[in-house]
């Protein structure tokens, strides 16, 4: 089949569009694994979002993924919990290299602390500027720059306690979201 015929019937365009959608989804899932990994303090999950030789720049820190995990654990270990939210994520593919993409993700994180109120109860806005590469069929972060946009303190006086008996999150591997699949209840 000629190129003109493929273009006219849409099959080649459909395949390219599907490949793009699948790549975008893989990239977004890597970003979400990173967020869950930080919030659950799961170093393996954080590392799974990056290539092993990735470089990361976050504020004054620039280093490897293993060095990043050590820095993050020092920071989030002082918090009672963290919740990272990614909102707008734009993925753009390198027109010269289909195995390379960049993404810009807007986000904010809630980071309360009982040890440092009120200054330690932080809410921060940021952007992740990531370069992804496709290696052995997996999209992973090769380079990351975290751009800080804003920071505020959440006054504990405005917080309500969780009701007794509420299911709460944990960062020790017992959180419900990371439990193995059980038998179906259907």
N, C-alpha and C positions, 0 to 999 in steps of 0.2 A: 504494500500500500504506500502510495506517495505521501510526502509530508503534507501537501495541500489537502489530500483526501483525509488524512488523520485530523488535521485542523478543522476541516469542514464538518466532520461527524462528531467532533468533540471528545473522542476517546483519550487522546493524548493530553488535552487540557484537563479532562476529568482526573486522570491519573496524577498529573502534576499537582492539581488542587488537593487531592486526597493525601499525597505525600507531604504537602505543606501543612495541612491540618494535623496530620499525625505527628509531624516534627514539632509543631507548636504545642501540641498536647504533651509530648514528652518533655519539652522544655518547662512548661508550666508545672508538671508533676515534680520535676527536679526542684523547682522553687518551693513548692509546697512541702516536699520532704525536708528541705532545709529548715523551714519554719517549724514544722512539727518536731524535728530533731532538737532545735534550740528549746522549744517550749517544754518538751518532755525530757530534756537533758540526755538525749540519745546520740552519743558521738558518732556511732556507726551510720545513723540516718543522716546526720549533717554531712559526713564525709561522702555519702552516696550521691550527693548533689554535685560534687566536684570531681574533676580529674585529679588523680593523686599528685600531679605536679602543678596544680593551679596556684595562682598568685592572688592574694586578697589585700585590698587596702580599705581599712575602716578607721577613720579618724587618724590618730597618730600611729596606728598599727599598720604595718605592711609585712606580709609574710606568707608562709605556707598554710595549708588547710589544718595540719596538726597544730601549728602555732595559734591559728585562729580559734580552734576548739579550746585550747588552754586559756586564751584570753576571755572568750565568751563564758566559759565555766566559772571563771573568777568573778565575772560580772553578774551572771544570772544566779549563781550560787548564793548571793546575798539577798535575792528576791524571794518572796513567798511563792510567786508564780510569774510566768510571762505568757503573754498572748500576742502573737504576731499576726497581723492582717495584711494581706496583699490585696490591693484594689485594682487599679488600672495596670495591665501588663501589655506592652506592645513588643512584639517579636518581629525583627526584620532580618531577612536572609541576605548574605553577601552575594551580590550578583556574579562575582568572579569565582566564588567557592561555595558550592551547595552544601558543604559539610561545615559551614561556619555561619553563625547567627549572632545577633546581639539583641538584648532585651533591656527594656527600661520598666521597672516595676515600682509603682508607688505603694507605700505602706505606712502603717503605724503600729506601734507596740505599746502594750500596757505592761508596766513593770512595778507592781507594788512591793513594798518592803515594810515589815513591822519593826525592823531594827533601826531604820533611819527616817521615821516620819518627821515632818511631812516632806522634806526634801527628797527622800528616797522613793516616794511614790511617783514614778515618772510615767509620762506619756510622751512618746517621741514620734515625729513624722520623718520619713526618710525615703530615699529612692535607691534601689539596687540597679546599677549599670553593669550588666553582665555580658561577657563574650562567651558563647557556647561553641563547642566543637563536637562533631559526631565522630566517635572513635569506636570501632568494633560494634557498630549498630546502636550505640548509646550516646544521647545528647547529655553532656555534662558541662558545668561551668569551668572554663579555662582561666578566666580573669574576672575579678569582681572589684568594683569600686562602690562603696556605700557613701551616698551623699546625704548629709544631715540637713534637714529642712527647718525643723522647729522642735522645741522641747518645752514641756510644761510640767508643773508639779500638780498632782491631784491631792487636794486637801482631804485628809482622812476624816475630818468632821462631816464631810458630805457623803461618806460611804455608809452603806447599810450592811449589817452583818448577814451572812448567809443563814437561812433558816435551819433549825436543827433537823438533822436527818437528810439534808441535801446531799446528793451525790457530788463529790468534789473531784477535781483532777489531781494527778500525782506525777512526780518526775522520777520515780524510782522503778519504772518498768511495770507497775501495777495498774496504770491508767486503763480504763475500759477500752479506749481507742486502739490500744496496742496489744490487746489480749488475743491469743490464738482463736481461730474460728472453732466454735462448738458445733454440736449436731444441730441440724435444722429443726425448727419448732413447728414446721408446717405439717 
